[in-house]
Amino acid sequence: KNPVYCGKIAYGRRKTEKVRGTRNEYKLVEQDNYLLAEGLHEPIVSEEVWQAAQVKLLAQAKKYEHVNRGKDEHVHLLSGIVKCPVCGAGMYGNKSIKHKADGTKYKDFYYYGCKHRSMIRGHKCDYKKQIREELLDDAVAEVIVKLVSNPKFAAMMQEKINMKVDT
């Protein structure tokens, strides 16, 4: 892909962009439009061979969907909403992988733990317990079902949104 091989100098082939959702993380992103100038060096291949290689690269390039490799796609619905009973900081979802005695994977356990459980930015919380996500999610779902099945709640919601609700 590098035009240096055919005797050219490229400027602006890649641009540094901030990784969204991070503080100080950046990544290199290839640009479609960049400046190309004749170099003072001798080319390794002719421009025709280089152009043919670019055509072949594009022709055989397989398009891959972005896959969240290595990261768990599990969603912790209550992360940041659930508060620590000791320090009041948000509790965030995490995962623990359990293994059998022979070393094979047994099961993934999901839980919520206090954000300040370990020393982070000078904060330290003594609440060492971890709340099983399954238990917490089931309890929240139970409350929601009770709320929604309450006719007074349905009437109040209907009044709030000022339209008919099909229950």
Backbone bond lengths (Angstrom), bond angles and torsions (degrees), N, CA, C in turn:
res aa  C-N    CA-C-N  psi(-1)  N-CA   C-N-CA  omega(-1)  CA-C   N-CA-C  phi
1 K - - - 1.456 - - 1.525 111.95 -
2 N 1.317 117.73 -23.08 1.458 120.94 -174.19 1.535 111.34 -76.51
3 P 1.341 117.96 119.05 1.464 121.27 -178.80 1.532 114.21 -68.24
4 V 1.313 118.33 -8.56 1.470 121.73 177.00 1.530 109.64 -58.67
5 Y 1.331 117.29 -33.19 1.466 121.22 -177.90 1.521 112.85 -62.82
6 C 1.343 118.00 -27.40 1.461 120.34 -179.93 1.534 111.43 -103.63
7 G 1.335 116.85 20.17 1.453 120.69 174.12 1.519 115.52 88.14
8 K 1.328 117.82 14.48 1.469 121.36 -178.59 1.530 110.38 -108.71
9 I 1.310 115.06 160.94 1.461 122.46 173.37 1.526 106.75 -118.72
10 A 1.323 115.88 128.46 1.470 120.72 -178.73 1.518 109.56 -108.28
11 Y 1.312 115.54 141.41 1.464 121.23 175.67 1.530 108.04 -128.55
12 G 1.322 116.03 127.51 1.471 120.09 177.75 1.513 113.67 87.50
13 R 1.348 117.65 23.31 1.476 120.52 178.37 1.516 111.19 -67.38
14 R 1.313 115.88 -32.77 1.462 121.01 179.67 1.522 109.44 -128.65
15 K 1.316 113.92 149.61 1.458 119.60 -179.75 1.530 107.39 -130.78
16 T 1.315 116.37 139.58 1.462 120.60 177.02 1.519 108.53 -84.56
17 E 1.333 115.55 124.79 1.459 120.72 178.37 1.513 109.32 -124.93
18 K 1.323 115.81 146.54 1.457 121.70 179.49 1.526 109.09 -70.95
19 V 1.340 116.41 137.78 1.457 120.83 176.42 1.520 107.42 -76.63
20 R 1.324 115.92 122.31 1.457 121.73 -176.46 1.526 111.20 -61.68
21 G 1.301 116.10 136.05 1.455 121.57 177.98 1.522 113.83 85.35
22 T 1.336 117.18 5.45 1.459 119.82 177.95 1.521 108.96 -118.73
23 R 1.314 115.90 169.33 1.443 120.86 -177.64 1.524 112.00 -90.99
24 N 1.316 116.96 -55.86 1.463 120.94 -175.06 1.525 112.02 -129.92
25 E 1.315 117.37 36.88 1.460 120.12 -179.27 1.526 109.56 -108.84
26 Y 1.331 115.64 133.83 1.453 121.01 -179.38 1.521 109.45 -130.38
27 K 1.336 116.60 156.11 1.457 120.97 177.28 1.519 109.26 -137.54
28 L 1.339 116.11 155.54 1.462 121.21 177.01 1.517 108.87 -87.50
29 V 1.323 116.60 132.08 1.458 122.11 179.78 1.519 108.13 -122.96
30 E 1.346 116.04 125.81 1.465 119.81 178.84 1.520 110.17 -69.01
31 Q 1.320 115.52 139.15 1.461 121.97 -178.93 1.524 110.16 -103.12
32 D 1.321 117.16 146.63 1.467 121.37 178.17 1.528 110.87 -78.41
33 N 1.308 116.20 -39.66 1.474 120.71 -179.28 1.517 109.91 -106.59
34 Y 1.331 115.90 125.03 1.462 120.56 176.83 1.526 108.72 -149.90
35 L 1.327 115.50 160.91 1.463 120.81 -179.74 1.524 110.13 -77.36
36 L 1.339 116.26 139.56 1.455 122.38 179.66 1.523 108.50 -131.11
37 A 1.320 116.95 126.61 1.470 120.86 -178.32 1.526 109.17 -132.28
38 E 1.332 115.34 157.00 1.467 120.77 176.44 1.526 108.58 -67.41
39 G 1.329 115.82 132.48 1.452 120.54 178.70 1.522 110.75 -89.12
40 L 1.332 116.86 165.23 1.458 122.09 176.80 1.530 110.75 -89.53
41 H 1.327 116.92 -6.68 1.458 121.65 -178.86 1.533 111.34 -89.17
42 E 1.329 114.85 163.40 1.466 120.13 -179.81 1.540 108.76 -84.26
43 P 1.331 117.13 132.27 1.471 119.44 -179.42 1.535 111.63 -70.01
44 I 1.330 115.72 149.84 1.464 121.56 176.62 1.525 109.93 -84.90
45 V 1.337 116.91 -37.26 1.471 122.56 177.06 1.525 108.50 -127.40
46 S 1.318 116.09 158.90 1.470 119.86 178.43 1.531 109.08 -71.72
47 E 1.330 114.82 160.66 1.464 119.25 179.86 1.524 110.77 -63.79
48 E 1.334 116.94 -33.53 1.473 121.26 179.32 1.530 110.64 -64.31
49 V 1.340 116.00 -44.63 1.472 120.18 179.26 1.527 109.76 -64.21
50 W 1.342 116.08 -41.44 1.462 120.01 179.94 1.530 110.13 -63.46
51 Q 1.338 117.63 -44.48 1.473 121.75 179.18 1.530 110.25 -62.26
52 A 1.343 116.52 -41.58 1.470 120.46 178.99 1.531 110.17 -62.61
53 A 1.329 116.48 -38.11 1.462 121.07 178.24 1.532 110.48 -64.71
54 Q 1.335 116.47 -38.36 1.475 119.99 178.87 1.527 110.68 -64.49
55 V 1.336 115.50 -41.30 1.476 120.59 179.16 1.530 109.28 -63.01
56 K 1.325 116.56 -44.29 1.460 120.85 -179.80 1.532 111.28 -65.22
57 L 1.338 116.95 -40.71 1.465 120.79 177.30 1.530 111.00 -58.51
58 L 1.320 115.91 -45.69 1.470 120.06 179.67 1.517 111.85 -65.95
59 A 1.338 116.25 -39.01 1.461 120.67 -177.45 1.528 111.68 -66.60
60 Q 1.322 116.46 -38.91 1.461 118.48 -176.45 1.523 113.83 -96.39
61 A 1.329 116.21 -0.69 1.466 119.46 -179.72 1.522 109.61 -66.50
62 K 1.303 115.70 127.08 1.449 120.77 178.70 1.522 108.00 -96.69
63 K 1.296 116.27 128.52 1.452 120.62 -179.26 1.524 109.17 -83.87
64 Y 1.314 115.68 125.38 1.453 121.26 179.06 1.514 109.41 -109.75
65 E 1.307 115.12 139.96 1.452 118.87 172.26 1.509 107.28 -73.93
66 H 1.314 115.43 145.99 1.459 118.79 178.37 1.527 107.95 -68.62
67 V 1.315 115.02 119.65 1.453 120.75 -179.68 1.519 108.21 -111.86
68 N 1.292 115.90 138.83 1.455 121.23 -179.60 1.527 108.65 -77.10
69 R 1.319 116.54 74.60 1.465 120.99 -175.74 1.514 111.55 -72.08
70 G 1.316 114.51 133.98 1.450 119.50 174.32 1.521 114.06 79.90
71 K 1.294 117.00 -17.48 1.458 119.52 -179.33 1.522 108.56 -104.99
72 D 1.292 114.90 145.43 1.454 121.45 -179.71 1.531 109.03 -75.52
73 E 1.317 116.71 134.17 1.459 120.32 -179.74 1.526 111.74 -91.39
74 H 1.312 116.95 5.42 1.455 122.35 178.87 1.532 109.46 -65.78
75 V 1.316 116.62 136.73 1.469 121.00 -179.75 1.528 109.16 -103.82
76 H 1.312 115.69 127.19 1.465 122.12 176.07 1.527 106.51 -95.31
77 L 1.320 117.07 96.25 1.467 122.45 -171.76 1.525 114.46 -60.98
78 L 1.302 117.28 -31.26 1.463 119.91 -173.42 1.525 113.93 -102.14
79 S 1.337 117.69 9.66 1.465 120.64 179.52 1.518 110.89 -56.29
80 G 1.325 115.65 129.88 1.460 120.92 178.48 1.512 113.69 82.22
81 I 1.331 117.67 -20.25 1.469 121.49 179.88 1.523 109.48 -85.93
82 V 1.335 115.62 -42.62 1.459 121.51 177.92 1.525 107.53 -72.04
83 K 1.321 116.66 133.57 1.471 121.12 -177.55 1.527 110.70 -109.39
84 C 1.316 115.37 146.71 1.460 122.76 178.32 1.524 109.42 -67.20
85 P 1.345 118.43 133.09 1.465 120.06 -179.72 1.533 113.46 -71.18
86 V 1.331 118.07 -14.92 1.466 120.93 -179.09 1.528 111.86 -95.09
87 C 1.342 117.25 -56.15 1.473 119.60 -173.73 1.530 113.71 -105.01
88 G 1.337 118.11 -11.72 1.462 121.17 177.82 1.518 114.70 82.10
89 A 1.334 117.52 0.67 1.473 120.46 178.73 1.525 109.64 -74.50
90 G 1.314 116.16 160.26 1.452 120.75 178.46 1.518 111.54 -64.15
91 M 1.323 115.46 145.32 1.467 120.33 175.40 1.525 106.35 -103.30
92 Y 1.315 115.58 138.61 1.457 120.17 -174.45 1.513 111.44 -121.28
93 G 1.328 114.44 146.48 1.450 121.53 -178.32 1.515 112.08 -68.49
94 N 1.321 114.83 144.75 1.451 121.68 177.80 1.518 108.50 -146.53
95 K 1.325 116.00 174.27 1.452 120.76 -176.94 1.517 109.72 -134.36
96 S 1.307 115.22 141.22 1.457 120.98 175.24 1.527 106.69 -124.72
97 I 1.316 116.16 130.98 1.461 120.59 179.91 1.521 108.00 -100.89
98 K 1.317 115.99 121.11 1.464 121.13 179.60 1.530 108.98 -97.81
99 H 1.328 114.46 141.66 1.468 120.52 179.75 1.522 110.42 -119.09
100 K 1.326 115.93 152.06 1.461 121.68 175.16 1.524 108.12 -76.82
101 A 1.328 116.36 171.36 1.464 121.44 -179.22 1.528 111.95 -60.59
102 D 1.347 116.30 -30.82 1.471 119.20 179.94 1.528 113.07 -81.76
103 G 1.337 117.37 0.96 1.461 121.36 176.20 1.517 114.89 95.98
104 T 1.341 117.92 -9.39 1.464 120.06 179.48 1.523 109.29 -76.94
105 K 1.319 115.18 154.21 1.465 120.94 -177.31 1.522 109.70 -68.99
106 Y 1.327 115.90 134.47 1.457 121.54 179.34 1.526 110.66 -99.00
107 K 1.311 116.02 -61.85 1.461 119.63 -174.82 1.524 109.89 -163.29
108 D 1.334 116.02 151.86 1.459 121.80 173.17 1.523 107.70 -93.23
109 F 1.326 116.20 130.89 1.452 121.20 176.05 1.517 108.50 -111.21
110 Y 1.327 116.67 129.56 1.458 122.25 179.62 1.519 108.47 -106.58
111 Y 1.321 115.88 139.44 1.456 120.19 -177.11 1.524 109.86 -151.97
112 Y 1.344 115.16 166.77 1.454 121.96 174.14 1.519 107.96 -110.41
113 G 1.330 115.87 136.02 1.458 121.62 177.92 1.513 109.05 -132.32
114 C 1.318 116.39 156.13 1.465 121.40 -179.95 1.523 110.65 -65.63
115 K 1.306 114.61 138.16 1.462 122.13 179.52 1.529 111.29 -60.93
116 H 1.332 117.21 -30.61 1.467 121.50 -176.80 1.529 112.73 -102.48
117 R 1.339 115.90 20.10 1.459 119.43 -178.92 1.522 111.57 -61.75
118 S 1.319 114.90 -40.21 1.456 118.54 173.44 1.521 106.82 -103.16
119 M 1.289 117.60 160.63 1.469 121.65 -177.04 1.529 109.97 -63.96
120 I 1.319 116.51 108.81 1.463 121.71 177.97 1.519 107.81 -129.01
121 R 1.317 115.98 122.90 1.473 122.25 178.52 1.525 112.53 49.92
122 G 1.328 115.90 41.29 1.454 119.97 175.78 1.514 115.12 82.32
123 H 1.343 119.14 -4.90 1.458 121.80 179.77 1.524 109.40 -96.32
124 K 1.299 115.80 138.60 1.455 120.54 176.62 1.513 107.70 -137.64
125 C 1.337 116.22 126.41 1.464 120.31 179.82 1.521 108.63 -112.55
126 D 1.331 115.80 141.85 1.460 121.55 -178.58 1.527 112.81 -87.54
127 Y 1.331 117.95 -4.85 1.464 120.28 -178.18 1.530 108.94 -75.83
128 K 1.320 115.62 103.29 1.466 121.06 -174.31 1.526 113.44 -92.14
129 K 1.321 116.75 -12.74 1.467 119.60 -176.23 1.519 111.07 -69.12
130 Q 1.319 113.86 153.01 1.459 121.26 174.63 1.525 106.73 -121.93
131 I 1.316 116.21 133.25 1.454 120.98 -177.68 1.524 108.72 -94.71
132 R 1.328 116.53 124.51 1.463 120.26 179.46 1.521 109.89 -62.48
133 E 1.301 115.48 126.18 1.467 121.32 -176.48 1.526 111.73 -59.56
134 E 1.314 116.81 -40.92 1.466 121.68 -177.69 1.525 111.09 -59.14
135 L 1.335 116.84 -43.86 1.466 120.89 179.99 1.520 111.19 -65.27
136 L 1.319 116.50 -44.04 1.463 121.54 -178.43 1.537 110.97 -67.11
137 D 1.326 116.55 -44.77 1.467 120.64 178.99 1.531 110.79 -61.85
138 D 1.346 117.16 -41.43 1.462 120.89 179.23 1.526 111.14 -64.44
139 A 1.331 117.22 -40.08 1.468 121.14 179.43 1.530 110.73 -65.19
140 V 1.319 117.15 -41.64 1.468 121.57 179.07 1.535 109.88 -66.35
141 A 1.322 116.56 -42.45 1.474 120.60 179.01 1.530 110.63 -61.69
142 E 1.336 116.85 -39.04 1.458 121.52 179.06 1.526 110.76 -62.94
143 V 1.321 117.36 -43.63 1.466 121.85 178.87 1.535 109.91 -63.71
144 I 1.315 116.80 -42.63 1.474 120.84 -179.84 1.525 110.86 -63.53
145 V 1.338 116.81 -43.30 1.470 120.78 178.82 1.529 110.11 -60.89
146 K 1.327 117.09 -43.78 1.471 120.43 178.76 1.527 111.11 -62.90
147 L 1.325 115.71 -42.11 1.461 120.72 179.75 1.527 111.25 -61.66
148 V 1.309 115.27 -49.93 1.463 120.79 -175.48 1.527 111.66 -67.59
149 S 1.319 116.95 -33.42 1.471 119.13 -178.89 1.533 112.62 -80.92
150 N 1.313 117.63 -6.14 1.465 121.87 178.30 1.526 108.85 -79.07
151 P 1.346 117.81 120.04 1.476 120.40 -178.38 1.533 113.27 -61.02
152 K 1.337 117.73 -32.69 1.469 120.89 178.35 1.532 109.96 -64.49
153 F 1.323 115.99 -40.74 1.462 120.78 178.89 1.531 110.33 -64.32
154 A 1.343 116.34 -44.18 1.471 120.87 179.11 1.527 110.29 -60.87
155 A 1.329 117.32 -43.20 1.471 121.33 179.67 1.525 110.68 -64.54
156 M 1.331 116.16 -41.64 1.460 120.40 179.63 1.535 110.58 -64.69
157 M 1.316 116.95 -42.30 1.464 120.82 179.65 1.522 110.53 -66.49
158 Q 1.341 116.08 -39.24 1.468 120.83 178.52 1.521 109.98 -61.66
159 E 1.316 115.99 -40.53 1.461 121.41 178.79 1.536 110.55 -66.78
160 K 1.341 115.66 -41.73 1.480 120.19 -179.06 1.520 112.98 -62.45
161 I 1.336 115.68 -44.16 1.470 117.67 -177.24 1.521 112.52 -92.25
162 N 1.339 115.18 -2.49 1.450 122.12 173.02 1.530 113.11 53.62
163 M 1.325 114.94 45.57 1.457 119.18 174.54 1.520 108.70 -156.30
164 K 1.323 116.25 165.20 1.446 120.01 -179.28 1.512 110.19 -75.58
165 V 1.335 114.86 136.26 1.461 120.97 178.49 1.515 107.20 -113.28
166 D 1.315 115.67 126.99 1.455 121.38 178.90 1.521 108.86 -82.55
167 T 1.356 116.62 106.30 1.473 119.44 -178.26 1.497 112.31 -107.07
